[in-house]
């Protein structure tokens, strides 16, 4: 038997828009961010990205939580959907040396461990709550052969990372600390305030106290 109230409710019912559901799903939003990252560098269709999607995983790190520590193998490529990561190592005097910092839209991994499949000597740590889209090595390498766009994308990323490392090494030997700091704030424009001063100092190869001195000395130039 039909009920007037039920009929009234059904007559006003509208099925949800699939696009609205997609946009409200945090995982799909993160995957779409990754897809857009690929599309800015290589020609990639939605169908080709769909080949990768089953291999993707989402991982959330709390502030100061480690993704990889020495002795562990870096098994995934990590795309930062939200948050901030750094990669650093400890010397024999337990002093930290930050090698890389990354925020939204950056890739941060221990590439030496990932490529050679050997235990890492580095720490990969979240500087704030961070959401990563992760791609496992085995599945990614299979797609290199099937979809050349992925191979081209990551080849460019790894080559770019090598060039950046070489430039930084040269600058560390040829520039003074203030010049290195200017390079840092240029590279990490508008995000310096998200990075603790001790991390910035360890990236530049100076103490936090000396970095504070530099900032005060050049305050007018930096304003």
Secondary structure as the mmCIF struct_conf table of DSSP 4:
data_model
#
loop_
_struct_conf.conf_type_id
_struct_conf.id
_struct_conf.beg_label_comp_id
_struct_conf.beg_label_asym_id
_struct_conf.beg_label_seq_id
_struct_conf.end_label_comp_id
_struct_conf.end_label_asym_id
_struct_conf.end_label_seq_id
HELX_RH_AL_P HELX_RH_AL_P1 UNK A 4 UNK A 11
TURN_TY1_P TURN_TY1_P1 UNK A 12 UNK A 12
HELX_LH_PP_P HELX_LH_PP_P1 UNK A 15 UNK A 17
HELX_RH_AL_P HELX_RH_AL_P2 UNK A 18 UNK A 23
TURN_TY1_P TURN_TY1_P2 UNK A 24 UNK A 24
HELX_RH_AL_P HELX_RH_AL_P3 UNK A 26 UNK A 39
TURN_TY1_P TURN_TY1_P3 UNK A 40 UNK A 41
BEND BEND1 UNK A 42 UNK A 42
HELX_RH_AL_P HELX_RH_AL_P4 UNK A 46 UNK A 53
TURN_TY1_P TURN_TY1_P4 UNK A 54 UNK A 55
STRN STRN1 UNK A 56 UNK A 61
TURN_TY1_P TURN_TY1_P5 UNK A 63 UNK A 64
STRN STRN2 UNK A 66 UNK A 68
TURN_TY1_P TURN_TY1_P6 UNK A 70 UNK A 71
BEND BEND2 UNK A 72 UNK A 72
STRN STRN3 UNK A 73 UNK A 73
STRN STRN4 UNK A 76 UNK A 82
BEND BEND3 UNK A 83 UNK A 83
STRN STRN5 UNK A 85 UNK A 90
TURN_TY1_P TURN_TY1_P7 UNK A 92 UNK A 93
STRN STRN6 UNK A 96 UNK A 102
TURN_TY1_P TURN_TY1_P8 UNK A 104 UNK A 105
STRN STRN7 UNK A 107 UNK A 107
HELX_RH_AL_P HELX_RH_AL_P5 UNK A 111 UNK A 116
TURN_TY1_P TURN_TY1_P9 UNK A 117 UNK A 117
STRN STRN8 UNK A 119 UNK A 119
BEND BEND4 UNK A 121 UNK A 122
STRN STRN9 UNK A 123 UNK A 126
BEND BEND5 UNK A 127 UNK A 128
STRN STRN10 UNK A 130 UNK A 136
HELX_RH_AL_P HELX_RH_AL_P6 UNK A 137 UNK A 146
HELX_RH_AL_P HELX_RH_AL_P7 UNK A 148 UNK A 174
BEND BEND6 UNK A 175 UNK A 175
HELX_RH_AL_P HELX_RH_AL_P8 UNK A 177 UNK A 187
TURN_TY1_P TURN_TY1_P10 UNK A 188 UNK A 191
HELX_RH_3T_P HELX_RH_3T_P1 UNK A 192 UNK A 194
BEND BEND7 UNK A 195 UNK A 195
HELX_RH_AL_P HELX_RH_AL_P9 UNK A 197 UNK A 204
TURN_TY1_P TURN_TY1_P11 UNK A 205 UNK A 205
BEND BEND8 UNK A 206 UNK A 206
HELX_RH_AL_P HELX_RH_AL_P10 UNK A 208 UNK A 217
TURN_TY1_P TURN_TY1_P12 UNK A 218 UNK A 218
HELX_RH_AL_P HELX_RH_AL_P11 UNK A 219 UNK A 222
#
